[in-house]
Amino acid sequence: MTCASCAARIEKKLNKVDGVQASVNYATERAHVTAPSTLTIDDLIAVVRKAGYDASEPVPDAPEVDHAHQG
């Protein structure tokens, strides 16, 4: 994504899929998507790629480690 219009286009394409509710944040380059269980993440990524953009499944943040309390 290179601009807010790109984010809006991706959001529009995702929201055209039956049962999908998507919100795309240009600043964070992330999308929050609610979809029926009949759709996979790969299905949703395919929608984004068909629109001309790339997408990937988010990687969970690593848990924080409290180094001060380790033995």
ROSE-4610 file (N, C-alpha, C; in Angstrom, 1 decimal, always signed):
// ROSE-4610
residu = [M/M/M/T/T/T/C/C/C/A/A/A/S/S/S/C/C/C/A/A/A/A/A/A/R/R/R/I/I/I/E/E/E/K/K/K/K/K/K/L/L/L/N/N/N/K/K/K/V/V/V/D/D/D/G/G/G/V/V/V/Q/Q/Q/A/A/A/S/S/S/V/V/V/N/N/N/Y/Y/Y/A/A/A/T/T/T/E/E/E/R/R/R/A/A/A/H/H/H/V/V/V/T/T/T/A/A/A/P/P/P/S/S/S/T/T/T/L/L/L/T/T/T/I/I/I/D/D/D/D/D/D/L/L/L/I/I/I/A/A/A/V/V/V/V/V/V/R/R/R/K/K/K/A/A/A/G/G/G/Y/Y/Y/D/D/D/A/A/A/S/S/S/E/E/E/P/P/P/V/V/V/P/P/P/D/D/D/A/A/A/P/P/P/E/E/E/V/V/V/D/D/D/H/H/H/A/A/A/H/H/H/Q/Q/Q/G/G/G]
num = [1/1/1/2/2/2/3/3/3/4/4/4/5/5/5/6/6/6/7/7/7/8/8/8/9/9/9/10/10/10/11/11/11/12/12/12/13/13/13/14/14/14/15/15/15/16/16/16/17/17/17/18/18/18/19/19/19/20/20/20/21/21/21/22/22/22/23/23/23/24/24/24/25/25/25/26/26/26/27/27/27/28/28/28/29/29/29/30/30/30/31/31/31/32/32/32/33/33/33/34/34/34/35/35/35/36/36/36/37/37/37/38/38/38/39/39/39/40/40/40/41/41/41/42/42/42/43/43/43/44/44/44/45/45/45/46/46/46/47/47/47/48/48/48/49/49/49/50/50/50/51/51/51/52/52/52/53/53/53/54/54/54/55/55/55/56/56/56/57/57/57/58/58/58/59/59/59/60/60/60/61/61/61/62/62/62/63/63/63/64/64/64/65/65/65/66/66/66/67/67/67/68/68/68/69/69/69/70/70/70/71/71/71]
x = [+0.8/+0.0/+0.9/+0.5/+1.3/+0.6/-0.8/-1.5/-2.9/-3.6/-4.9/-5.9/-5.8/-6.7/-6.5/-5.3/-5.0/-5.7/-5.6/-6.2/-7.7/-8.3/-9.7/-10.1/-9.3/-9.6/-9.6/-8.6/-8.5/-9.7/-10.0/-11.2/-12.5/-12.6/-13.8/-13.9/-12.8/-12.8/-13.1/-12.5/-12.8/-14.3/-14.8/-16.2/-17.2/-16.8/-17.7/-17.9/-17.1/-17.2/-18.3/-19.2/-20.4/-19.9/-20.5/-20.2/-19.0/-18.2/-16.9/-17.1/-16.5/-16.5/-15.0/-14.5/-13.1/-12.8/-11.8/-11.3/-9.8/-9.4/-7.9/-7.3/-6.2/-5.5/-4.3/-4.3/-3.1/-1.8/-2.0/-0.8/-0.1/-0.8/-0.2/+0.0/-0.6/-0.6/-1.2/-2.3/-3.0/-4.5/-5.1/-6.5/-7.1/-8.2/-9.0/-10.2/-10.3/-11.3/-12.1/-13.4/-14.3/-14.9/-14.8/-15.3/-16.0/-16.9/-17.5/-16.5/-16.8/-15.9/-15.7/-16.5/-16.4/-15.2/-14.7/-13.6/-12.3/-11.3/-10.0/-9.2/-8.1/-7.2/-6.6/-6.4/-5.9/-6.9/-8.2/-9.3/-9.2/-9.0/-9.0/-7.8/-6.6/-5.4/-5.5/-6.2/-6.4/-7.2/-8.2/-9.0/-8.1/-7.2/-6.3/-5.3/-4.8/-3.9/-4.5/-5.8/-6.5/-6.7/-6.8/-6.9/-5.6/-4.5/-3.2/-2.2/-2.5/-1.7/-1.2/-0.3/+0.2/-0.4/-0.5/-1.0/-0.4/-0.3/+0.1/-0.6/-0.6/-1.2/-0.3/-0.9/-0.1/+0.7/+1.8/+2.6/+2.4/+2.0/+1.7/+3.0/+2.7/+3.8/+4.4/+5.7/+6.5/+6.1/+5.9/+5.6/+6.8/+6.4/+7.5/+8.1/+9.4/+10.1/+10.6/+10.3/+10.8/+12.1/+13.2/+14.6/+15.0/+14.3/+14.7/+14.4/+13.5/+13.1/+13.6/+14.5/+15.0/+16.2/+16.3/+17.3/+18.7]
y = [-1.2/+0.0/+1.2/+2.1/+3.4/+4.6/+4.5/+5.6/+5.2/+6.2/+5.9/+5.4/+5.8/+5.3/+3.8/+3.3/+1.9/+1.1/+1.7/+1.0/+1.0/+2.1/+2.1/+1.1/+1.0/+0.0/-1.4/-1.8/-3.1/-3.4/-2.4/-2.5/-2.8/-2.0/-2.1/-3.5/-4.0/-5.4/-6.4/-6.3/-7.3/-7.3/-6.1/-6.0/-6.4/-6.6/-7.1/-8.6/-9.3/-10.7/-10.9/-11.9/-12.1/-12.5/-11.8/-12.1/-11.5/-10.8/-10.2/-8.7/-8.4/-7.0/-6.7/-5.8/-5.4/-4.0/-3.7/-2.3/-2.3/-1.5/-1.5/-0.2/-0.3/+0.8/+1.1/+2.2/+2.5/+2.7/+3.4/+3.8/+2.5/+1.5/+0.3/-0.8/-0.6/-1.6/-2.9/-2.8/-4.0/-3.9/-5.0/-5.1/-5.9/-5.5/-6.3/-6.8/-8.1/-8.8/-9.8/-9.7/-10.7/-11.4/-12.7/-13.5/-14.7/-15.3/-16.5/-17.7/-18.7/-19.8/-20.6/-20.3/-21.0/-20.4/-19.2/-18.6/-18.8/-19.1/-19.3/-18.0/-17.9/-16.7/-16.7/-17.8/-17.9/-17.3/-17.5/-17.0/-15.4/-14.9/-13.4/-12.8/-13.5/-13.0/-13.0/-14.0/-14.0/-12.8/-12.4/-11.2/-10.0/-9.8/-8.7/-8.8/-9.9/-10.1/-9.8/-10.3/-10.0/-8.5/-7.7/-6.3/-5.6/-6.4/-5.9/-5.6/-6.1/-5.8/-7.1/-7.1/-8.3/-8.3/-9.5/-9.7/-11.0/-11.0/-12.3/-12.4/-13.6/-13.8/-13.1/-12.4/-11.7/-12.7/-12.3/-13.1/-12.5/-13.4/-13.0/-12.3/-11.3/-10.6/-11.6/-11.5/-12.3/-11.9/-12.8/-12.5/-11.7/-10.8/-10.0/-10.9/-10.8/-11.5/-10.5/-10.9/-10.0/-10.5/-9.9/-10.3/-10.0/-9.0/-8.6/-9.7/-10.6/-11.6/-13.0/-13.1/-14.5/-14.8/-16.1/-16.5/-16.4]
z = [+0.0/+0.0/+0.0/-0.9/-0.9/-0.5/-0.3/+0.1/+0.7/+1.2/+1.9/+0.9/-0.4/-1.4/-1.6/-1.5/-1.7/-0.5/+0.7/+1.8/+1.6/+1.1/+0.9/-0.2/-1.2/-2.3/-1.8/-1.0/-0.4/+0.5/+1.3/+2.2/+1.4/+0.4/-0.5/-1.1/-1.6/-2.2/-1.2/+0.0/+1.0/+1.4/+1.6/+2.0/+1.0/-0.2/-1.3/-1.2/-0.4/-0.2/+0.8/+0.4/+1.3/+2.7/+3.7/+5.1/+5.7/+4.9/+5.3/+5.8/+6.9/+7.4/+7.6/+6.9/+6.9/+7.2/+7.9/+8.1/+7.9/+7.0/+6.6/+7.2/+7.9/+8.4/+7.6/+6.9/+6.1/+6.9/+8.0/+8.8/+9.4/+9.8/+10.3/+9.2/+8.1/+7.0/+7.4/+8.2/+8.7/+8.5/+8.4/+8.2/+9.3/+9.8/+10.8/+10.0/+9.9/+9.1/+9.9/+9.8/+10.3/+9.1/+9.1/+8.0/+8.5/+7.6/+8.0/+8.0/+8.8/+8.9/+7.6/+6.6/+5.3/+4.5/+4.9/+4.2/+5.0/+4.3/+4.9/+4.8/+5.5/+5.4/+4.0/+3.4/+2.0/+1.0/+1.3/+0.5/+0.5/+1.7/+1.9/+1.3/+1.5/+0.9/-0.7/-1.2/-2.7/-3.2/-2.4/-2.7/-2.8/-1.8/-1.8/-2.9/-3.2/-4.3/-5.7/-5.8/-7.0/-7.3/-6.2/-6.3/-6.6/-6.7/-7.1/-6.0/-4.8/-3.6/-3.0/-2.1/-1.5/+0.0/+0.5/+1.9/+2.4/+3.7/+4.4/+5.7/+6.3/+7.6/+8.6/+9.6/+10.6/+11.5/+11.9/+12.8/+14.2/+15.1/+16.5/+17.1/+17.9/+18.6/+19.6/+19.7/+20.7/+22.1/+23.0/+24.4/+25.0/+25.8/+26.5/+27.6/+27.8/+28.8/+29.9/+31.1/+32.2/+32.6/+32.1/+32.4/+33.8/+34.5/+35.8/+36.9/+36.6/+37.6/+37.2/+36.3/+36.0/+36.9/+37.3/+38.2/+37.7]
